[in-house]
Amino acid sequence: MEEKSFKPFISADRVLPEITPVSIGLGILLAVLFGAANAYLGLRVGMTVSASIPAAVLSMGIIRIILKRDSILENNMVQTIGSAGESLAAGAIFTLPALFMWASESDAVSKPSFWVIAVISLCAALLGLVFMVPLRSALIVEEHGVLPFPEGTACAEVLLAGEEGGEKSKIVFSGLGISALYKFIADGLCLFPSEIDWSIKKLGTGFGADVLPALASVGYICGKKISSYMFAGSVISWFVVIPLINFFGADSIFAPSIKPVSEMGAWGIWSNYIRYVGAGAVATGGIISLIKSFPTIVKTFKKAVSGLGHKIDSEERTNRDLPMKGLLILALVIVAVIWLLPAIPVGILGAFIIVIFGFFFATVSSRMVGLVGSSNNPVSGMGIATLLIATALLKSTGHTGVAGMTSAIAIGTIICIIACMAGDMSQDLKTGYIVGATPRNQQLGELIGCVVSALAIGGIMYLLDAAWGFGSKELPAPQATLMKLVVEGVMGGNLPWALVLAGVGIGIAVEILGIPVLPVAIGVYLPIHLNTPIFIGGLIRAYFDRKGEEGKKITEKGVLYGSGLIAGEGLIGILLAVFAIIPLSNGKSLLATLNMGGMLGNIGGIVFFALLLASIVFFTRNKKKAN
């Protein structure tokens, strides 16, 4: 058997420092930082990135270079705790902003409190951990060599290449610093507009780009194909659908808008019509990806359940998990809290749905990331399926109106976080299996990361909402807006279904062509200004990918540099949100006082963005060694 012959880097009979004050402290710091950065990124563009590799690289740079400590297992613990913040944030921002948006639309709805967000997030994260632990032996150990776990294996390779940690961490830190400075100049001082825009009057539309580091980095990390699909979706929206609405609409007024089409402009048409078309396309993409994955899902579930809790050798350090009895007690306590706590408005029916769907999707998510990686894990499809079923069940049992919709979103939030946490944890346990970590210690590390991240996400969301508001131009919160539309549509039946079904038609047409639906659908949904820099980043990656073996090394550096760019922009985005709510004696906020009004104009934005793209080439190039 594969698992019998496999020997981890640190053998089972060796004991090295793992859970130490240093690893816990640094892991908590990275969990909060990457959680905040990923929350900002996801609310802006609807996508998140894995934090495991940059967390591992940063921990090596700090622990090995600065603190002069030498323990690969300590580094692994840092990335284990740190990545928990990113995965919890990803699950939370898919759904919870819908509650904030309802509160801003109606006085009958109140925003969820900080503690409600914390409790919901913590219960969901802990359930993800409880559901994943019994699956470790079946998915990680017994199928080693079968399930590749791309991110987990890549993170292990980074840790094993410890002697390169100093150089790699410099790349991440360089990206972080440059991005932070760039973001502050663009959106803090507003020396130039971070969104450059041109109106195309003959077509009744517009074109432009958000010239920001994170967007180009997302394109670079995703690659040419995905970024091209996203850009193609925006071309459909902004150069086909918007011009057609302008041409046929003229001075007519169509719901849900209360203004004539001729008075709305491209952004007004996008806000009132295109978002619904995009929502139909994204929902279709999510459901299609779930249907296509169904045979794998069934196989996964059967195989995982058949190996539930199976131990290879429970006495070996590298095969010790948290005790099942303790996990079962924890699970029962969490379910009781979800059922009985008024702050989590789901009731006994919702608690039952959460247990059934939670365990099912935790199993599915854990195996899916093992096959295709976290980036292709259809969490949005799982969330949509859960919301459709949960909302329908709630409506049929008399839970309607605002209370019913709030319950549905709470259920969807918990399921999304469970799926994200289980997928992330399986990648971390794969990394630990390769390097020789103690699973029980990693699981304790995940628990620490869950608690810290659950407490942090509420504050982050309140801060971002106070600064800009969810659903705004600055924070469109695309995934949460979609989930909101799904719940409203099932519960109230008041959606502009013609627009939604038009999006469904686009999604089906894309599927017939054999192209992945979700990236195209996200492109239809998001403004072209977001997808243009993503596409440019993908083109830069494509240029290096053509260089063979040399290109692979450059690409690896580019992913690290891009991760730093994303982290830097996200962290400064959080800082600027703080500035936006600090009042000064002149009646303006600190952020408004710093504003220089975009004095350099669109040309300045293009020049600065070109310099940013040049920095990607500069920091990722292979330096020639002198003879």
C-alpha positions as CSV (number, residue, x, y, z in Angstrom):
1,M,0.0,0.0,0.0
2,E,1.2,3.6,-0.8
3,E,0.7,4.8,2.8
4,K,2.8,2.0,4.3
5,S,5.8,2.8,2.1
6,F,5.6,6.6,2.4
7,K,8.2,8.1,4.7
8,P,7.6,11.7,5.8
9,F,10.4,14.2,5.9
10,I,10.4,14.2,9.7
11,S,10.0,10.6,10.8
12,A,7.4,9.5,13.4
13,D,10.1,8.8,16.0
14,R,11.5,12.3,15.9
15,V,9.9,15.1,18.0
16,L,10.5,18.7,17.0
17,P,8.9,21.9,18.2
18,E,5.4,22.5,16.7
19,I,2.9,24.3,18.9
20,T,5.1,27.0,20.5
21,P,4.4,30.6,21.6
22,V,6.3,31.7,18.5
23,S,4.3,29.6,16.0
24,I,1.0,30.4,17.7
25,G,1.6,34.2,17.9
26,L,2.9,34.4,14.3
27,G,0.1,32.2,13.1
28,I,-2.6,34.3,14.8
29,L,-1.0,37.5,13.2
30,L,-1.1,36.0,9.7
31,A,-4.6,34.6,10.2
32,V,-5.9,38.1,11.0
33,L,-3.8,39.8,8.2
34,F,-4.6,37.3,5.4
35,G,-8.3,37.0,6.6
36,A,-8.6,40.8,6.3
37,A,-6.9,41.0,3.0
38,N,-8.9,38.1,1.5
39,A,-12.2,39.6,2.8
40,Y,-11.4,42.9,1.1
41,L,-10.4,41.1,-2.1
42,G,-13.4,38.8,-2.2
43,L,-15.8,41.7,-1.5
44,R,-14.3,43.7,-4.3
45,V,-13.9,41.0,-7.1
46,G,-15.8,37.9,-5.8
47,M,-12.6,35.8,-5.7
48,T,-10.2,34.8,-2.9
49,V,-6.8,33.2,-3.0
50,S,-5.1,30.6,-0.9
51,A,-2.9,32.0,1.9
52,S,-1.1,28.7,2.8
53,I,2.0,29.2,0.5
54,P,2.6,33.0,1.3
55,A,2.0,32.2,5.0
56,A,4.6,29.5,4.8
57,V,7.1,31.7,3.0
58,L,6.6,34.6,5.4
59,S,6.9,32.3,8.5
60,M,10.2,30.9,7.1
61,G,11.5,34.4,6.5
62,I,10.7,35.4,10.1
63,I,11.4,32.2,12.0
64,R,14.6,31.2,10.1
65,I,16.1,34.5,9.1
66,I,15.1,36.9,11.9
67,L,14.5,34.6,14.9
68,K,17.3,32.1,13.9
69,R,15.0,29.1,14.7
70,D,15.2,25.9,12.6
71,S,12.0,23.8,12.8
72,I,10.1,22.9,9.7
73,L,7.2,21.7,11.8
74,E,7.0,25.1,13.6
75,N,6.8,26.8,10.1
76,N,4.1,24.3,9.1
77,M,2.1,25.2,12.2
78,V,2.3,28.9,11.4
79,Q,0.8,28.4,7.9
80,T,-1.8,26.0,9.3
81,I,-3.1,28.6,11.8
82,G,-2.6,31.5,9.3
83,S,-4.6,29.9,6.4
84,A,-7.6,29.4,8.7
85,G,-8.2,33.2,8.6
86,E,-8.3,33.2,4.8
87,S,-10.7,30.2,4.5
88,L,-13.1,31.5,7.1
89,A,-13.2,34.9,5.5
90,A,-13.9,33.3,2.1
91,G,-16.9,31.5,3.5
92,A,-18.3,34.5,5.5
93,I,-18.1,37.1,2.7
94,F,-20.1,34.7,0.3
95,T,-23.3,35.3,2.4
96,L,-23.2,37.6,5.5
97,P,-23.0,40.9,3.6
98,A,-26.6,40.1,2.4
99,L,-27.8,40.8,5.9
100,F,-26.1,44.2,5.9
101,M,-27.6,45.0,2.5
102,W,-31.1,44.2,3.7
103,A,-30.5,46.4,6.7
104,S,-29.6,49.3,4.5
105,E,-32.6,48.8,2.3
106,S,-35.2,48.5,5.0
107,D,-35.7,49.7,8.6
108,A,-37.4,46.5,9.4
109,V,-34.1,44.6,9.2
110,S,-31.2,45.3,11.6
111,K,-27.5,44.5,11.0
112,P,-26.1,41.4,12.6
113,S,-24.1,42.4,15.7
114,F,-20.4,41.7,16.0
115,W,-21.1,38.8,18.4
116,V,-23.7,37.3,16.1
117,I,-21.2,37.2,13.3
118,A,-18.5,35.8,15.6
119,V,-20.8,33.1,17.0
120,I,-22.1,32.0,13.5
121,S,-18.5,32.0,12.1
122,L,-17.1,30.1,15.1
123,C,-19.8,27.4,15.1
124,A,-19.4,26.9,11.3
125,A,-15.6,26.8,11.5
126,L,-15.6,24.3,14.3
127,L,-18.1,22.1,12.6
128,G,-15.8,22.1,9.5
129,L,-13.0,20.9,11.7
130,V,-15.1,18.3,13.5
131,F,-16.4,16.9,10.1
132,M,-12.9,16.8,8.5
133,V,-10.9,15.1,11.3
134,P,-12.5,11.7,10.9
135,L,-11.9,11.8,7.2
136,R,-8.1,12.4,7.4
137,S,-7.0,8.8,7.2
138,A,-9.4,8.0,4.4
139,L,-8.5,11.0,2.2
140,I,-5.0,12.0,3.2
141,V,-3.2,8.8,4.2
142,E,-4.9,6.0,2.3
143,E,-5.2,7.9,-0.9
144,H,-1.7,9.4,-0.8
145,G,-0.4,9.3,-4.4
146,V,-4.0,9.2,-5.7
147,L,-5.3,12.6,-4.6
148,P,-2.7,15.2,-5.5
149,F,-3.9,18.1,-3.2
150,P,-2.1,20.7,-5.4
151,E,-1.9,23.6,-2.8
152,G,-1.0,21.2,0.1
153,T,1.7,19.5,-1.9
154,A,3.1,22.9,-3.2
155,C,3.1,24.3,0.4
156,A,5.1,21.2,1.5
157,E,7.6,21.8,-1.3
158,V,8.0,25.4,-0.1
159,L,8.7,24.2,3.4
160,L,11.1,21.5,2.3
161,A,13.0,24.1,0.3
162,G,13.7,25.9,3.6
163,E,17.2,27.0,2.5
164,E,15.5,29.1,-0.2
165,G,13.1,30.7,2.4
166,G,15.0,33.9,2.7
167,E,15.0,34.7,-1.0
168,K,11.3,33.7,-1.4
169,S,10.2,35.6,1.6
170,K,12.0,38.7,0.2
171,I,9.8,38.4,-3.0
172,V,6.6,38.2,-0.9
173,F,7.6,41.2,1.3
174,S,8.7,43.2,-1.8
175,G,5.2,42.7,-3.3
176,L,3.5,43.6,0.0
177,G,5.5,46.8,0.4
178,I,5.2,48.0,-3.2
179,S,1.5,47.2,-3.2
180,A,0.9,49.0,0.1
181,L,2.6,52.1,-1.1
182,Y,0.8,52.0,-4.5
183,K,-2.6,51.5,-2.9
184,F,-2.1,54.4,-0.5
185,I,-1.1,56.7,-3.3
186,A,-4.0,55.7,-5.5
187,D,-6.9,55.4,-3.0
188,G,-5.5,57.2,0.1
189,L,-3.9,60.3,-1.4
190,C,-5.9,59.9,-4.7
191,L,-3.0,61.3,-6.7
192,F,-4.5,59.5,-9.7
193,P,-7.8,57.7,-10.1
194,S,-7.6,54.0,-9.3
195,E,-10.4,53.5,-11.8
196,I,-9.8,55.0,-15.2
197,D,-12.9,55.2,-17.4
198,W,-13.9,56.3,-20.9
199,S,-17.4,56.8,-22.3
200,I,-18.2,55.3,-25.7
201,K,-21.2,57.4,-26.7
202,K,-22.0,55.7,-30.0
203,L,-22.5,52.4,-28.2
204,G,-24.0,53.9,-25.1
205,T,-21.5,52.1,-23.0
206,G,-18.0,52.6,-21.5
207,F,-14.7,51.0,-21.0
208,G,-11.9,51.3,-18.4
209,A,-9.8,49.5,-15.8
210,D,-9.3,49.5,-12.0
211,V,-5.5,50.0,-12.1
212,L,-4.8,48.2,-8.8
213,P,-2.2,45.6,-7.8
214,A,-4.5,42.9,-6.5
215,L,-6.5,42.7,-9.7
216,A,-3.4,42.2,-11.9
217,S,-2.1,39.7,-9.4
218,V,-5.4,37.7,-9.5
219,G,-5.0,37.5,-13.3
220,Y,-1.4,36.4,-13.0
221,I,-2.2,33.7,-10.4
222,C,-5.3,32.4,-12.3
223,G,-3.5,32.4,-15.6
224,K,-4.5,33.3,-19.2
225,K,-7.4,30.9,-19.6
226,I,-9.4,31.9,-16.6
227,S,-8.7,35.6,-16.9
228,S,-9.6,35.4,-20.6
229,Y,-12.9,33.8,-19.8
230,M,-13.7,36.5,-17.3
231,F,-12.8,39.3,-19.7
232,A,-15.0,37.6,-22.4
233,G,-17.9,37.7,-20.0
234,S,-17.5,41.4,-19.5
235,V,-17.3,42.0,-23.2
236,I,-20.7,40.3,-23.5
237,S,-22.1,42.6,-20.8
238,W,-20.5,45.9,-21.8
239,F,-20.3,45.6,-25.6
240,V,-23.4,43.5,-26.4
241,V,-26.1,43.7,-23.7
242,I,-25.6,47.3,-22.5
243,P,-25.6,48.7,-26.1
244,L,-28.7,46.7,-26.9
245,I,-30.6,47.9,-23.8
246,N,-29.6,51.4,-24.7
247,F,-30.7,51.0,-28.3
248,F,-34.1,49.4,-27.7
249,G,-34.8,51.1,-24.3
250,A,-34.3,54.7,-25.3
251,D,-36.7,56.8,-23.1
252,S,-38.7,53.8,-21.8
253,I,-38.8,52.8,-18.1
254,F,-38.4,49.1,-17.3
255,A,-38.5,47.6,-13.8
256,P,-36.6,47.4,-11.5
257,S,-35.3,50.9,-12.6
258,I,-37.6,53.9,-12.1
259,K,-35.6,56.0,-14.5
260,P,-35.7,56.0,-18.4
261,V,-32.9,54.0,-19.9
262,S,-31.5,57.1,-21.7
263,E,-30.9,58.8,-18.4
264,M,-29.0,55.9,-16.6
265,G,-25.7,55.7,-18.5
266,A,-23.6,52.5,-18.6
267,W,-23.2,52.2,-14.8
268,G,-26.9,52.7,-14.2
269,I,-27.8,50.0,-16.7
270,W,-25.2,47.7,-15.1
271,S,-26.6,48.3,-11.7
272,N,-30.3,47.9,-12.6
273,Y,-30.2,45.2,-15.3
274,I,-26.8,43.6,-15.9
275,R,-26.3,42.4,-12.3
276,Y,-29.5,40.3,-12.7
277,V,-28.3,38.8,-16.0
278,G,-25.0,38.1,-14.3
279,A,-26.7,36.5,-11.3
280,G,-28.5,34.1,-13.6
281,A,-25.3,33.2,-15.3
282,V,-23.3,32.7,-12.1
283,A,-26.1,30.6,-10.5
284,T,-26.2,28.5,-13.7
285,G,-22.4,28.0,-13.6
286,G,-22.5,27.0,-9.9
287,I,-25.3,24.5,-10.4
288,I,-23.7,23.0,-13.6
289,S,-20.4,22.6,-11.8
290,L,-22.2,20.8,-9.0
291,I,-24.1,18.6,-11.4
292,K,-20.9,17.7,-13.3
293,S,-19.2,16.9,-10.0
294,F,-22.0,14.7,-8.8
295,P,-20.5,11.3,-9.8
296,T,-17.3,12.3,-8.0
297,I,-19.3,13.6,-5.0
298,V,-21.2,10.3,-4.6
299,K,-18.0,8.3,-5.0
300,T,-16.2,10.6,-2.5
301,F,-19.0,10.4,0.0
302,K,-19.2,6.6,-0.1
303,K,-15.4,6.1,0.1
304,A,-14.9,8.6,2.9
305,V,-17.8,7.3,5.0
306,S,-16.5,3.7,4.6
307,G,-13.1,4.8,5.9
308,L,-14.6,7.1,8.6
309,G,-12.2,7.3,11.6
310,H,-10.0,4.4,10.3
311,K,-6.6,4.5,11.8
312,I,-3.4,3.2,10.2
313,D,-1.4,3.2,13.4
314,S,-2.9,5.3,16.2
315,E,0.3,4.9,18.3
316,E,2.6,6.7,15.8
317,R,3.0,10.4,16.4
318,T,2.2,11.1,12.7
319,N,-1.1,9.4,12.9
320,R,-2.6,10.8,16.1
321,D,-5.8,12.8,15.7
322,L,-7.9,14.6,18.2
323,P,-10.0,12.0,20.1
324,M,-13.3,11.1,18.4
325,K,-15.2,11.2,21.7
326,G,-14.2,14.8,22.3
327,L,-15.1,15.8,18.7
328,L,-18.5,14.1,19.0
329,I,-19.2,16.1,22.3
330,L,-18.1,19.3,20.6
331,A,-20.3,18.6,17.6
332,L,-23.4,18.1,19.8
333,V,-22.7,21.3,21.8
334,I,-22.3,23.3,18.5
335,V,-25.6,21.9,17.1
336,A,-27.4,22.7,20.4
337,V,-26.0,26.3,20.3
338,I,-27.1,26.7,16.6
339,W,-30.6,25.3,17.5
340,L,-31.2,27.2,20.8
341,L,-29.3,30.5,20.6
342,P,-31.7,33.3,19.5
343,A,-28.8,35.1,17.8
344,I,-28.6,32.3,15.2
345,P,-32.1,32.4,13.8
346,V,-32.3,28.9,12.2
347,G,-34.3,26.8,14.7
348,I,-34.5,23.0,14.8
349,L,-35.2,22.7,11.0
350,G,-32.2,24.8,10.2
351,A,-30.0,22.9,12.6
352,F,-31.0,19.6,11.0
353,I,-30.3,21.1,7.5
354,I,-26.9,22.3,8.7
355,V,-25.9,18.9,10.1
356,I,-26.9,16.9,6.9
357,F,-25.6,19.4,4.3
358,G,-22.6,20.3,6.4
359,F,-21.2,16.8,6.7
360,F,-22.0,16.1,3.1
361,F,-20.4,19.2,1.7
362,A,-17.4,19.0,4.1
363,T,-16.7,15.5,2.7
364,V,-17.2,16.7,-0.9
365,S,-15.1,19.8,-0.4
366,S,-12.2,17.9,1.2
367,R,-12.0,15.5,-1.7
368,M,-12.6,18.1,-4.4
369,V,-9.7,20.2,-3.3
370,G,-7.6,17.0,-3.3
371,L,-8.5,16.5,-7.0
372,V,-8.6,19.9,-8.5
373,G,-7.3,22.3,-5.8
374,S,-9.0,25.0,-3.7
375,S,-9.4,27.4,-6.6
376,N,-11.7,25.1,-8.5
377,N,-13.7,23.9,-5.5
378,P,-17.4,24.7,-6.3
379,V,-18.3,26.3,-3.0
380,S,-20.5,28.8,-4.6
381,G,-22.5,26.0,-6.2
382,M,-22.8,24.3,-2.9
383,G,-24.0,27.6,-1.3
384,I,-26.6,28.2,-4.0
385,A,-27.9,24.6,-3.8
386,T,-28.1,24.9,0.0
387,L,-29.9,28.3,-0.2
388,L,-32.4,27.0,-2.8
389,I,-33.4,24.0,-0.7
390,A,-33.2,25.7,2.7
391,T,-35.3,28.7,1.5
392,A,-37.9,26.4,-0.1
393,L,-38.2,24.3,3.1
394,L,-38.4,27.4,5.3
395,K,-41.1,28.9,3.1
396,S,-43.1,25.7,3.0
397,T,-43.1,25.5,6.8
398,G,-44.3,29.0,7.3
399,H,-40.9,30.8,7.8
400,T,-41.4,33.6,5.4
401,G,-40.6,37.3,5.0
402,V,-37.5,38.9,6.6
403,A,-37.2,36.3,9.3
404,G,-37.3,33.4,6.8
405,M,-34.7,35.1,4.5
406,T,-32.4,35.8,7.5
407,S,-32.6,32.2,8.5
408,A,-31.8,31.0,5.0
409,I,-28.7,33.3,4.9
410,A,-27.6,32.1,8.3
411,I,-27.8,28.5,7.1
412,G,-26.0,29.3,3.9
413,T,-23.3,31.1,5.8
414,I,-22.6,28.1,8.1
415,I,-22.6,25.7,5.1
416,C,-20.2,27.9,3.1
417,I,-17.8,28.3,6.0
418,I,-17.9,24.5,6.7
419,A,-17.0,23.7,3.1
420,C,-14.2,26.3,3.0
421,M,-12.7,25.3,6.3
422,A,-12.9,21.5,5.5
423,G,-11.2,22.1,2.1
424,D,-8.5,24.3,3.6
425,M,-7.9,21.9,6.5
426,S,-7.5,19.0,4.2
427,Q,-4.8,20.9,2.3
428,D,-3.0,21.7,5.5
429,L,-3.1,18.1,6.7
430,K,-1.7,17.0,3.4
431,T,1.2,19.4,3.9
432,G,1.7,18.1,7.4
433,Y,1.5,14.5,6.2
434,I,4.4,15.1,3.7
435,V,6.6,17.0,6.1
436,G,5.9,14.7,9.1
437,A,3.7,16.9,11.4
438,T,1.5,15.6,14.2
439,P,-2.1,15.7,12.9
440,R,-3.4,16.4,16.4
441,N,-1.2,19.4,16.8
442,Q,-2.3,20.7,13.4
443,Q,-6.0,20.2,14.3
444,L,-5.4,22.2,17.5
445,G,-3.7,24.9,15.4
446,E,-6.8,25.0,13.1
447,L,-8.9,25.4,16.2
448,I,-6.9,28.3,17.4
449,G,-7.1,29.9,13.9
450,C,-10.9,29.3,13.9
451,V,-11.4,31.2,17.2
452,V,-9.2,34.1,16.3
453,S,-10.6,34.4,12.7
454,A,-14.2,34.2,13.9
455,L,-13.5,37.1,16.3
456,A,-11.7,39.1,13.7
457,I,-14.2,38.8,10.7
458,G,-17.0,40.6,12.5
459,G,-14.8,43.7,13.1
460,I,-13.5,43.6,9.5
461,M,-17.0,43.4,8.0
462,Y,-18.3,46.2,10.2
463,L,-15.3,48.4,9.3
464,L,-15.7,47.8,5.6
465,D,-19.5,48.4,5.7
466,A,-19.0,51.6,7.7
467,A,-16.4,52.9,5.2
468,W,-18.1,52.1,1.9
469,G,-21.1,49.8,2.3
470,F,-21.6,46.4,0.8
471,G,-23.1,46.4,-2.7
472,S,-21.4,49.8,-3.4
473,K,-19.1,50.5,-6.3
474,E,-16.1,50.2,-4.0
475,L,-17.3,46.9,-2.5
476,P,-19.8,45.2,-4.9
477,A,-19.8,42.0,-2.8
478,P,-20.7,39.9,-5.9
479,Q,-21.1,36.5,-4.3
480,A,-23.2,37.8,-1.4
481,T,-25.4,39.9,-3.8
482,L,-26.0,36.7,-5.8
483,M,-27.0,34.8,-2.6
484,K,-29.3,37.6,-1.6
485,L,-31.0,37.5,-5.0
486,V,-31.4,33.8,-4.8
487,V,-33.1,34.0,-1.4
488,E,-35.3,36.9,-2.4
489,G,-36.3,35.1,-5.6
490,V,-37.4,31.9,-3.9
491,M,-39.0,33.6,-0.9
492,G,-40.7,36.5,-2.6
493,G,-40.9,35.7,-6.3
494,N,-40.3,39.4,-7.1
495,L,-37.2,39.2,-9.2
496,P,-37.0,40.4,-12.8
497,W,-37.0,36.8,-14.0
498,A,-36.6,37.7,-17.7
499,L,-33.2,39.2,-16.9
500,V,-32.2,36.3,-14.7
501,L,-33.3,33.7,-17.3
502,A,-31.3,35.6,-20.0
503,G,-28.3,35.0,-17.8
504,V,-29.2,31.3,-17.5
505,G,-29.3,31.2,-21.3
506,I,-25.8,32.7,-21.5
507,G,-24.5,30.1,-19.0
508,I,-26.1,27.2,-21.0
509,A,-24.7,28.5,-24.3
510,V,-21.2,28.7,-22.7
511,E,-21.5,25.2,-21.4
512,I,-22.6,23.9,-24.9
513,L,-19.3,25.5,-26.3
514,G,-17.4,23.4,-23.8
515,I,-16.0,26.4,-21.9
516,P,-16.0,26.6,-18.1
517,V,-19.2,28.5,-17.2
518,L,-18.3,30.1,-13.8
519,P,-15.4,32.3,-14.9
520,V,-17.4,33.6,-17.9
521,A,-20.4,34.1,-15.7
522,I,-18.4,36.0,-13.1
523,G,-17.1,38.2,-16.0
524,V,-20.7,38.9,-17.1
525,Y,-21.6,39.9,-13.5
526,L,-18.6,42.0,-12.6
527,P,-17.9,45.4,-14.3
528,I,-15.4,45.3,-17.2
529,H,-13.3,47.7,-15.2
530,L,-12.4,44.9,-12.7
531,N,-11.8,42.2,-15.4
532,T,-9.6,44.3,-17.7
533,P,-6.6,44.4,-15.2
534,I,-7.2,40.7,-14.4
535,F,-6.9,39.9,-18.1
536,I,-3.7,41.9,-18.4
537,G,-2.2,40.0,-15.5
538,G,-3.2,36.7,-17.2
539,L,-1.4,37.9,-20.4
540,I,1.8,38.5,-18.5
541,R,1.6,35.0,-17.0
542,A,1.0,33.6,-20.5
543,Y,4.2,35.3,-21.8
544,F,6.3,33.6,-19.1
545,D,4.5,30.3,-19.4
546,R,5.8,30.0,-23.0
547,K,9.4,30.0,-21.8
548,G,9.5,26.3,-20.7
549,E,11.5,25.3,-17.6
550,E,12.8,28.9,-17.1
551,G,9.2,30.1,-17.4
552,K,8.1,27.8,-14.6
553,K,10.6,29.3,-12.2
554,I,9.6,32.8,-13.1
555,T,5.9,31.9,-12.7
556,E,6.6,30.5,-9.2
557,K,8.2,33.7,-8.2
558,G,5.4,35.6,-9.8
559,V,2.8,33.8,-7.8
560,L,4.7,34.7,-4.6
561,Y,5.1,38.3,-5.7
562,G,1.4,38.4,-6.7
563,S,0.4,37.0,-3.3
564,G,2.4,39.8,-1.7
565,L,0.7,42.4,-3.9
566,I,-2.8,41.1,-2.9
567,A,-1.9,41.1,0.8
568,G,-0.5,44.6,0.6
569,E,-3.5,46.1,-1.1
570,G,-5.9,44.2,1.2
571,L,-4.2,45.5,4.3
572,I,-4.0,49.1,3.1
573,G,-7.7,48.8,2.0
574,I,-8.5,47.9,5.6
575,L,-6.4,50.9,6.9
576,L,-8.2,53.2,4.5
577,A,-11.5,52.0,5.8
578,V,-10.3,53.1,9.2
579,F,-9.4,56.5,7.8
580,A,-12.8,56.8,6.2
581,I,-14.6,56.6,9.5
582,I,-12.3,58.9,11.5
583,P,-13.9,62.3,11.7
584,L,-11.7,65.5,11.9
585,S,-12.6,69.0,13.2
586,N,-13.3,70.3,9.7
587,G,-16.3,67.9,9.4
588,K,-14.5,65.6,6.9
589,S,-13.1,62.2,7.5
590,L,-9.3,61.7,7.6
591,L,-9.5,59.9,4.2
592,A,-11.5,62.7,2.6
593,T,-8.9,65.2,3.9
594,L,-6.0,63.3,2.3
595,N,-7.8,63.3,-1.0
596,M,-5.9,65.1,-3.8
597,G,-8.8,64.7,-6.3
598,G,-7.0,62.5,-8.9
599,M,-4.9,65.4,-10.1
600,L,-2.9,63.3,-12.5
601,G,-6.0,62.0,-14.3
602,N,-6.4,58.9,-16.4
603,I,-2.9,59.3,-17.9
604,G,-1.3,59.2,-14.4
605,G,-3.3,56.0,-13.7
606,I,-2.0,54.4,-16.8
607,V,1.6,55.3,-16.1
608,F,1.5,54.1,-12.5
609,F,-0.2,50.8,-13.6
610,A,2.5,50.3,-16.3
611,L,5.2,50.8,-13.6
612,L,3.4,48.2,-11.4
613,L,3.3,45.7,-14.2
614,A,7.0,46.3,-14.9
615,S,7.7,45.5,-11.2
616,I,6.1,42.1,-11.7
617,V,8.6,41.4,-14.5
618,F,11.5,42.9,-12.5
619,F,11.0,40.9,-9.3
620,T,10.2,37.6,-11.0
621,R,12.9,37.5,-13.6
622,N,15.7,34.9,-13.3
623,K,18.8,36.7,-12.3
624,K,21.9,35.6,-14.3
625,K,24.8,34.5,-12.1
626,A,28.1,36.1,-12.9
627,N,30.8,33.7,-14.1
